[in-house]
Amino acid sequence: MLGYCLARAGIRVVVLEKHADFLRDFRGDTIHPSTLDVMFELGVLDEFLERPHQEVRELAGRIGGETVRIADFSYLPARCKFVAFMPQWDFLDFVAAQAQRLPSFALHRGADVQELIEEHDAVVGVRAKAPAGAIEIRADLVIGADGRSSIVRERAGLLVDDIGAPIDVLWMRLPRTPSDPAQAFGHVEAGAVFVMLDRDEYWQCAYVIPKGAFERVRASGIESFRDRLAALEPFLRDRVAALRDWSDVKLLTVKIDRLRRWYRPGLLCIGDAAHAMSPIGGVGINLAIQDAVAAANLLAAPLAHGACSVHDLKKVQERREWPTRVTQRVQALIQSRVIFPTLARTAPVTVPWPVKLLDRHAVLRRIPARFVGIGVRPEHVSAELRDLMRAAAGR
């Protein structure tokens, strides 16, 4: 997204993608209303929504056998009052296709960054392994957007604060039939938190476990695990056999961490490379897109004039660190005070009074909807960036 925005502004951009394609399962597949607003501001929303997707306008859950409504997106101050579910590879393919129409954009697939090139204490490029051999690319600015296990931030020696997470998540697919409930929902019982996301032809499912408990779950056997899922959602009983063995179950080791400083001369980290997020709320992709838009707004003009300074990079962190801290704080509180105690609980679960209030009062459901759908300090394509884009388009 950042590469696309900068290229639209006439800045020469090279994006290095480690893999030959974007096909990775169980990535964040939610496109939030704030991201859809950005797509509108870039003039590509209608074309984007022509791609297959599901639209979720309300989030509900089942707690101790009682169904409750939690979030209502229909009142959001956004152009699209829903969360769109779309495979992340489709989202990335769309953005890449839009960017590749621009003469100033290049995408190199299968390019695995190995090292940073440094001169006079500044980063001036990268070295990578590519299908045709080693490549070296020099740049006025290197952006580390390579995820929560970022090679770029490691090679840059940037310090990371580990905020911690007491949970991990097991991801899997289960078949879906037309008679199934037509929404995303979660199921909470004593000792279990189970989330199901409607992906039209299948359910994308998340089973939450205590941190480090995967081997214990495995030791109980795949049949025991299937029985546990069927007990949580009885309508899945005839489908859990789709989990043939543990290769059909993927472990996500949950992290919440944050760089103390997101930049060095010639280098900036954004997205999960700057701040790994918990999967709670599916907001990680939203934060990453917001980082990209903020970076484009603040850096396009300096880059266009060939004078992107450390002060400019600092502005990006100053703009995005506060919403990151707030979001991570909320995620950490939900993990430690809600989810983990539920996993350790043996007594029957009842609906907490705050959730009862959400279910009873529609106006209150707008609060979690705003946190999930728009987030803290949403970003918009700035007037200055739009001017640069128009000028580049006219050349």
Secondary structure, DSSP 4 states (H G I P E B T S, - for coil): -HHHHHHHTT--EEEEESSSS---TTS--EE-HHHHHHHHHTT-HHHHHTS--EEE-EEEEEETTEEEEEEEGGG-SSSS-SEEE--HHHHHHHHHHHHTTSTTEEEEET-EEEEEEEETTEEEEEEEEETTEEEEEE-S-EEE-S-TT-HHHHHHT--EEE---SEEEEEEEEE--TTS-SS-EEEEETTEEEEEEE-SSEEEEEEEEETT-HHHHHHT-HHHHHHHHHHHSGGGTTTGGG--SGGG-EEE----EEES--EETTEEE-GGGT----SGGG-HHHHHHHHHHHHHHHHHHHHHTT---HHHHHHHHHHHHHHHHHHHHHHHHHIIIIIHHHHH--SPP---HHHHHHHH-GGGGHHHHHHHHT-SS-----HHHHHHHHHHHH-
